[in-house]
């Protein structure tokens, strides 16, 4: 369990470095690896959701933010991000119609 968590944390941290370098797709790969290593670790879902949101993949971002809140209902930033993603998705749909 400890080794699994350490590995998942390492993937997440490496993803953060790539995120800061604006290597979004590589960062998402690391976040996904962290999730695969430890599926109940909510932070990489949140981080991946932020990138998906920034890239305009609202449906995928919504899934990640909802997963975060299923794992940790007290994750306030995920709750705020979920609400913002819903609003932006609705706005995008309004503009398209």
Secondary structure, DSSP 4 states (H G I P E B T S, - for coil): -HHHHHHHHHHHHHHHHHHHTT-HHHHHHHHHHHHHH-TT-HHHHHHHHHHHHHTT-HHHHHHHHHHHHHH-TT-HHHHHHHHHHHHHHHHHHHHH-
